[in-house]
């Protein structure tokens, strides 16, 4: 059931972004008159050779940004920095590797989303909300071509489960 939630969140992001996908440009350099935004998205990383290949592929594709859709390290809590270091070694420090929690890091099972968010902070100007849990960001900021909406539906955080039901505070 949780994988379906992550896939649903990914589907929302992909559907919103498909309207304006095009050729690569640097995010910080995407001008208000830009005609495209190039991004990649994936989740369920871990630390295996396959995850290293995914990260290398992101670097090779040279997108403007990458959406990391949860389930990052599968290690114990306290290993978040090591996983973040693995990411920055592959894609580069300062690259917009934008996080949203999956079930493995929402309640500390395999790390804590707050710690992942601290070592891979938001790199996109104008993000609104709680980075790593629920937020949106317009790219480029001044004259957006796409709005990325990142949510963590039904995940158990230490401060409770965030519902997106009509009328709820997160709706």
C-alpha positions as CSV (number, residue, x, y, z in Angstrom):
1,X,0.0,0.0,0.0
2,X,2.8,2.5,0.9
3,X,4.6,1.9,-2.5
4,X,1.3,2.9,-4.2
5,X,1.3,6.1,-2.2
6,X,4.9,6.9,-3.3
7,X,4.0,6.0,-6.9
8,X,0.9,8.2,-6.7
9,X,3.0,11.1,-5.5
10,X,5.5,10.4,-8.3
11,X,2.6,10.3,-10.7
12,X,1.3,13.7,-9.6
13,X,4.8,15.2,-10.0
14,X,5.3,13.6,-13.4
15,X,1.9,14.6,-14.7
16,X,2.4,18.2,-13.6
17,X,5.9,18.3,-15.1
18,X,5.1,16.6,-18.4
19,X,3.5,19.8,-19.6
20,X,6.8,21.5,-19.8
21,X,9.7,19.1,-20.2
22,X,12.3,20.0,-22.7
23,X,16.1,20.4,-23.2
24,X,18.5,20.8,-20.2
25,X,19.5,24.1,-18.7
26,X,21.0,24.9,-15.3
27,X,18.3,25.5,-12.7
28,X,19.9,28.6,-11.2
29,X,20.4,29.8,-14.8
30,X,16.9,29.1,-16.0
31,X,15.7,32.5,-17.0
32,X,12.1,33.7,-16.8
33,X,12.0,33.4,-20.6
34,X,13.2,29.8,-20.7
35,X,11.1,27.4,-22.7
36,X,11.9,24.1,-20.9
37,X,12.9,22.4,-17.7
38,X,14.7,19.0,-17.8
39,X,14.4,16.8,-14.7
40,X,14.8,13.2,-13.6
41,X,13.0,11.3,-10.7
42,X,13.5,8.1,-8.9
43,X,13.2,6.4,-5.5
44,X,14.1,3.2,-3.6
45,X,17.8,3.9,-3.8
46,X,19.8,2.0,-1.1
47,X,23.6,1.7,-1.4
48,X,24.0,-1.2,-3.8
49,X,25.8,-1.0,-7.1
50,X,22.4,-0.5,-8.9
51,X,21.9,2.7,-6.9
52,X,25.3,3.9,-7.8
53,X,24.4,3.3,-11.5
54,X,21.2,5.4,-11.0
55,X,23.1,8.3,-9.5
56,X,25.8,8.1,-12.3
57,X,22.9,8.1,-14.8
58,X,21.5,11.2,-13.3
59,X,24.9,12.9,-13.6
60,X,25.2,11.7,-17.2
61,X,21.8,13.0,-18.2
62,X,22.7,16.4,-16.6
63,X,19.1,17.5,-15.7
64,X,18.3,20.8,-14.2
65,X,17.1,19.0,-11.1
66,X,16.4,15.5,-9.7
67,X,13.4,14.5,-7.6
68,X,14.3,11.9,-5.0
69,X,11.0,10.1,-4.2
70,X,11.8,8.4,-0.9
71,X,13.2,5.2,0.5
72,X,16.8,6.4,0.4
73,X,19.4,4.4,2.3
74,X,17.9,1.3,3.9
75,X,20.5,1.6,6.7
76,X,20.0,2.3,10.3
77,X,19.3,5.7,11.7
78,X,22.5,7.7,12.0
79,X,23.8,6.8,8.6
80,X,22.0,9.6,6.7
81,X,25.2,11.7,6.2
82,X,27.0,8.8,4.7
83,X,24.2,8.3,2.2
84,X,24.1,12.1,1.4
85,X,27.9,12.0,0.8
86,X,27.4,9.1,-1.6
87,X,24.9,11.2,-3.5
88,X,27.0,14.4,-3.7
89,X,30.1,12.3,-4.8
90,X,28.0,11.1,-7.8
91,X,26.0,14.2,-8.8
92,X,28.1,17.0,-7.3
93,X,27.7,19.3,-4.3
94,X,25.0,21.9,-4.7
95,X,23.1,20.0,-7.4
96,X,19.4,20.2,-6.9
97,X,18.7,16.7,-5.6
98,X,15.3,17.4,-4.1
99,X,14.0,15.1,-1.4
100,X,10.6,13.8,-0.4
101,X,10.1,11.2,2.3
102,X,9.2,7.6,1.7
103,X,8.1,5.2,4.4
104,X,11.6,4.1,5.2
105,X,12.7,7.5,6.5
106,X,9.5,8.9,7.8
107,X,9.5,7.2,11.2
108,X,13.2,6.5,11.7
109,X,13.0,2.9,10.4
110,X,16.0,3.4,8.0
111,X,17.0,7.0,8.9
112,X,15.2,10.2,9.5
113,X,13.9,12.5,6.8
114,X,14.9,15.6,8.9
115,X,18.5,14.3,8.8
116,X,18.5,13.5,5.1
117,X,17.0,17.0,4.5
118,X,19.8,18.6,6.5
119,X,22.6,17.0,4.5
120,X,20.9,17.3,1.1
121,X,19.0,20.6,1.6
122,X,16.7,22.2,-0.9
123,X,18.6,23.9,-3.7
124,X,15.6,25.4,-5.6
125,X,14.7,29.0,-4.8
126,X,11.1,29.7,-3.7
127,X,10.1,26.3,-2.2
128,X,7.1,26.6,0.0
129,X,6.2,24.1,2.8
130,X,8.3,21.6,4.8
131,X,11.1,20.4,2.6
132,X,11.5,16.7,2.7
133,X,7.9,16.1,3.8
134,X,5.5,18.3,1.7
135,X,6.3,21.3,-0.4
136,X,6.0,22.8,-3.8
137,X,8.3,24.8,-5.9
138,X,7.9,26.7,-9.2
139,X,10.7,26.4,-11.7
140,X,12.0,28.8,-12.8
141,X,10.9,30.8,-9.8
142,X,10.1,34.1,-11.5
143,X,8.1,32.9,-14.5
144,X,7.4,29.2,-13.8
145,X,7.1,26.6,-16.5
146,X,6.3,23.8,-14.0
147,X,5.2,23.5,-10.4
148,X,6.5,20.4,-8.6
149,X,4.3,19.3,-5.7
150,X,6.0,16.9,-3.3
151,X,3.8,15.1,-0.7
152,X,4.1,12.2,1.8
153,X,0.6,10.9,2.0
154,X,-0.2,8.7,5.0
155,X,3.3,8.4,6.3
156,X,3.9,8.1,10.0
157,X,6.1,11.0,11.1
158,X,7.1,11.6,14.7
159,X,4.5,14.3,14.9
160,X,1.8,12.2,13.4
161,X,0.4,11.0,10.1
162,X,-0.3,13.8,7.6
163,X,-3.6,13.4,5.8
164,X,-4.5,15.0,2.5
165,X,-8.2,14.4,2.8
166,X,-10.5,17.2,1.8
167,X,-10.8,19.7,4.6
168,X,-7.6,18.6,6.4
169,X,-4.9,21.1,7.2
170,X,-2.6,19.5,4.5
171,X,-5.3,19.5,1.8
